[in-house]
Amino acid sequence: MGWRGTTSTMLNFGEKDGAKAYLIGEPGKGLKYMFHMMNEARIGVGMGAVVLGYAGYLQALEYAKGRRQGRPVDSKDPAQKPVPLIEHADIKRMLLAQKAYVEGGLSLCMFAASLVDEKRTTSDEAAASEADLLLDVMTPMVKAWPSQYCLEANNLAIQVHGGYGYTREYQVEQLYRDNRLNPIHEGTNGIQGLDLLGRKVMMQNGAGFDLLVARIKASIEEGQANSTVQPYAAQLAAALAKAIDTTQVLRQTLHGGQAAKALANATIYLDLMGQLVVAWLWLQQALAAERGLRSGETQDEAFYRGKLAACQYFFHYELPKVYQHADLLTSLDTTCLEAEEAWF
Ligand SMILES: Cc1cc2nc3c(=O)[nH]c(=O)nc-3n(C[C@H](O)[C@H](O)[C@H](O)COP(=O)(O)OP(=O)(O)OC[C@H]3O[C@@H](n4cnc5c(N)ncnc54)[C@H](O)[C@@H]3O)c2cc1C
């Protein structure tokens, strides 16, 4: 579907004269060792999804500024020249969504990469193990969130282009096709959901999850002290409380021996946590933008206002999904679990 012109290799072992295998490390620990490599590979997948989404966003933005079509809804004068697409609220909705997804995804991947650096470079042992723990719990989100939402950004970039977006004259169709791989490889997003809820949130008695919560709470506290950002901090605090309650219900269900029920909607849980974490990172971006605006760096004003608008978009349009997901998850919905093969 995508990645045309990129070679793929299939390895077959043992077709001739059998095969020789070498044990790396201790027996029985192969999966654990593999994850050393996979955590970083998964940041790479997330980042790959971001760059494809970002390229599409920039192209959609350019196109929306140049193409004239339609008139404002409150001015139907047929003699008026059509306006550039970017003046329509619905086009701005799609551009803001793309910006919120790709810049949110970028901050998520950069944060994860900074944890890898921290883990490797700090001389403080406690800080290194904190970075490691946080990275472990966040990796499924770092892989899955950008690959879902930056693909959606590519989808919206095609929509902004209208019929031209569907054609090969413009690049956005290729970006979409190439990005469609990212929810599939290096562990499908379905598998990332199972990994997050079944392993990462449970590991070390929930220590990784608790650390993530503590970090989010620290940003909320900082946000509460800033009048512009305070409403977002309050929204994030409420969503965080929902996520904690939801996790508790699922944890009890898992510990109660009902794994199938607890994990049936693991992908929805992954989405809930992803939305929460990206909202947290948008709060931090908004705080930085606010500081920038206050510092009077006027040449960057539009950049900072753009950050605040994308943050507002994320909190108004995306974060509320946490509540819908939390209701479904805490009800331990079995619609999918109990659907029988013959019914399809
Ligand atoms: C363009 C491209 C390039 C690739 N490059 C490489 C490469 O270089 N090296 C390499 O090793 N691989 C590569 N792959 C393979 C890729 O990693 C796999 O396709 C991917 O891991 C999914 O495995 P699968 O195709 O066997 O799907 P399956 O495992 O059969 O999954 C199919 C569906 O079932 C779901 N599913 C599977 N198991 C479960 C479960 N236990 N519970 C719930 N749902 C489940 C999945 O989420 C998915 O939706 C590439 C794939 C593509 C498309």
The ligand as an SDF file (V2000), in Angstrom:
LIG
                    3D

 53 58  0  0  0  0  0  0  0  0999 V2000
    5.3430   -2.5640    5.0260 C   0  0  0  0  0  0  0  0  0  0  0  0
    5.7080   -3.5510    6.0940 C   0  0  0  0  0  0  0  0  0  0  0  0
    7.0320   -3.6990    6.4430 C   0  0  0  0  0  0  0  0  0  0  0  0
    7.3970   -4.6070    7.4190 C   0  0  0  0  0  0  0  0  0  0  0  0
    8.7100   -4.7450    7.7330 N   0  0  0  0  0  0  0  0  0  0  0  0
    9.0930   -5.6860    8.5870 C   0  0  0  0  0  0  0  0  0  0  0  0
   10.4640   -5.9130    8.8690 C   0  0  0  0  0  0  0  0  0  0  0  0
   11.3310   -5.2340    8.3210 O   0  0  0  0  0  0  0  0  0  0  0  0
   10.8100   -6.8790    9.7530 N   0  0  0  0  0  0  0  0  0  0  0  0
    9.8600   -7.6430   10.3730 C   0  0  0  0  0  0  0  0  0  0  0  0
   10.2120   -8.5090   11.1660 O   0  0  0  0  0  0  0  0  0  0  0  0
    8.5470   -7.4360   10.1470 N   0  0  0  0  0  0  0  0  0  0  0  0
    8.1410   -6.4940    9.2570 C   0  0  0  0  0  0  0  0  0  0  0  0
    6.7950   -6.3300    9.0130 N   0  0  0  0  0  0  0  0  0  0  0  0
    5.8570   -7.2160    9.6750 C   0  0  0  0  0  0  0  0  0  0  0  0
    5.0950   -6.5430   10.7840 C   0  0  0  0  0  0  0  0  0  0  0  0
    5.9210   -6.3550   11.9060 O   0  0  0  0  0  0  0  0  0  0  0  0
    3.8750   -7.3960   11.0960 C   0  0  0  0  0  0  0  0  0  0  0  0
    2.9850   -7.2900    9.9860 O   0  0  0  0  0  0  0  0  0  0  0  0
    3.1860   -6.9580   12.3680 C   0  0  0  0  0  0  0  0  0  0  0  0
    3.9910   -7.2240   13.5020 O   0  0  0  0  0  0  0  0  0  0  0  0
    1.8290   -7.6450   12.5910 C   0  0  0  0  0  0  0  0  0  0  0  0
    1.9690   -9.0300   12.5480 O   0  0  0  0  0  0  0  0  0  0  0  0
    1.0660   -9.8630   11.5330 P   0  0  0  0  0  0  0  0  0  0  0  0
    1.1460   -9.2410   10.1820 O   0  0  0  0  0  0  0  0  0  0  0  0
    1.4860  -11.2770   11.6800 O   0  0  0  0  0  0  0  0  0  0  0  0
   -0.3970   -9.6420   12.0360 O   0  0  0  0  0  0  0  0  0  0  0  0
   -1.1920  -10.5040   13.1120 P   0  0  0  0  0  0  0  0  0  0  0  0
   -0.3210  -10.7490   14.2930 O   0  0  0  0  0  0  0  0  0  0  0  0
   -1.8380  -11.6700   12.4400 O   0  0  0  0  0  0  0  0  0  0  0  0
   -2.3030   -9.4410   13.5410 O   0  0  0  0  0  0  0  0  0  0  0  0
   -3.5170   -9.2460   12.7950 C   0  0  0  0  0  0  0  0  0  0  0  0
   -4.5150   -8.5090   13.6740 C   0  0  0  0  0  0  0  0  0  0  0  0
   -4.8200   -9.3020   14.8100 O   0  0  0  0  0  0  0  0  0  0  0  0
   -4.5590   -8.5950   16.0120 C   0  0  0  0  0  0  0  0  0  0  0  0
   -4.0340   -9.5240   17.0200 N   0  0  0  0  0  0  0  0  0  0  0  0
   -3.0130  -10.4100   16.8920 C   0  0  0  0  0  0  0  0  0  0  0  0
   -2.8090  -11.0440   18.0410 N   0  0  0  0  0  0  0  0  0  0  0  0
   -3.7100  -10.6000   18.9210 C   0  0  0  0  0  0  0  0  0  0  0  0
   -3.9960  -10.8660   20.2640 C   0  0  0  0  0  0  0  0  0  0  0  0
   -3.2810  -11.7490   20.9820 N   0  0  0  0  0  0  0  0  0  0  0  0
   -5.0040  -10.2100   20.8610 N   0  0  0  0  0  0  0  0  0  0  0  0
   -5.7040   -9.2890   20.1830 C   0  0  0  0  0  0  0  0  0  0  0  0
   -5.4990   -8.9830   18.8920 N   0  0  0  0  0  0  0  0  0  0  0  0
   -4.5080   -9.6180   18.2650 C   0  0  0  0  0  0  0  0  0  0  0  0
   -3.5490   -7.5350   15.6460 C   0  0  0  0  0  0  0  0  0  0  0  0
   -3.6160   -6.4150   16.5270 O   0  0  0  0  0  0  0  0  0  0  0  0
   -3.9770   -7.1740   14.2270 C   0  0  0  0  0  0  0  0  0  0  0  0
   -5.0000   -6.2220   14.2450 O   0  0  0  0  0  0  0  0  0  0  0  0
    6.4120   -5.3980    8.0650 C   0  0  0  0  0  0  0  0  0  0  0  0
    5.0610   -5.2160    7.7300 C   0  0  0  0  0  0  0  0  0  0  0  0
    4.7050   -4.3090    6.7640 C   0  0  0  0  0  0  0  0  0  0  0  0
    3.2340   -4.1550    6.4160 C   0  0  0  0  0  0  0  0  0  0  0  0
  1  2  1  0
  2  3  1  0
  2 52  2  0
  3  4  2  0
  4  5  1  0
  4 50  1  0
  5  6  2  0
  6  7  1  0
  6 13  1  0
  7  8  2  0
  7  9  1  0
  9 10  1  0
 10 11  2  0
 10 12  1  0
 12 13  2  0
 13 14  1  0
 14 15  1  0
 14 50  1  0
 15 16  1  0
 16 17  1  0
 16 18  1  0
 18 19  1  0
 18 20  1  0
 20 21  1  0
 20 22  1  0
 22 23  1  0
 23 24  1  0
 24 25  2  0
 24 26  1  0
 24 27  1  0
 27 28  1  0
 28 29  2  0
 28 30  1  0
 28 31  1  0
 31 32  1  0
 32 33  1  0
 33 34  1  0
 33 48  1  0
 34 35  1  0
 35 36  1  0
 35 46  1  0
 36 37  1  0
 36 45  1  0
 37 38  2  0
 38 39  1  0
 39 40  1  0
 39 45  2  0
 40 41  1  0
 40 42  2  0
 42 43  1  0
 43 44  2  0
 44 45  1  0
 46 47  1  0
 46 48  1  0
 48 49  1  0
 50 51  2  0
 51 52  1  0
 52 53  1  0
M  END
$$$$
